[in-house]
Amino acid sequence: MKRLSIAAMVLVAACTPQQQQPVTAAIARPAPDEATPTGIIYLCDGRKEVTVVYARNRASVTYGDRTWRLEYQPTGQGFRYADSSFEWSGRDEAVALKPIAGTPVAFNCRPTRRT
């Protein structure tokens, strides 16, 4: 009788739908001095998409039909790539593309996939 109840519990457990957690792998930004180009596509608020290729202390940032070639700028926290007019900066996975003195054109950007 014990064997039957154990077998029944195993069958019930096997048939019970398991709620699976979605698999999400963090997409890490490469080190600023990494020589191998690494492309990452970011999805920002408003479903805006920004494509960035990182290599050798530079980031080539494309949004819409514009591309900025930005230089790495050391910061105390987070990261920053900038030129004289625009910057790509943030912390962790929340990033923004904005004019140096102005409102972000793409914000709350999160990496979605590599290119």
JOBELTA-V269886 format. One record per backbone hydrogen bond with DSSP energy under -0.5 kcal/mol. NH is the residue of the N-H (numbers start at 1). CO is the residue of the C=O. If there is no record, write none. Layout:
((NH/CO) (NH/CO))
This chain:
((5/1) (6/2) (7/3) (8/4) (9/5) (10/6) (11/7) (12/8) (13/9) (14/10) (15/11) (16/12) (20/18) (24/22) (26/24) (28/26) (34/31) (38/54) (40/52) (41/113) (42/50) (43/110) (44/42) (44/48) (45/107) (47/44) (48/44) (48/45) (50/42) (51/62) (52/40) (53/60) (54/38) (54/52) (55/58) (56/34) (57/32) (58/55) (59/70) (60/53) (61/59) (61/68) (62/51) (62/60) (63/66) (64/49) (66/63) (68/61) (70/59) (70/68) (71/82) (72/57) (73/80) (79/90) (81/88) (82/71) (83/86) (87/98) (88/81) (89/87) (89/96) (90/79) (91/94) (94/91) (95/93) (95/109) (96/89) (97/106) (98/87) (98/96) (99/103) (100/85) (102/99) (105/97) (106/97) (109/95) (110/43) (112/41) (113/41) (115/39))
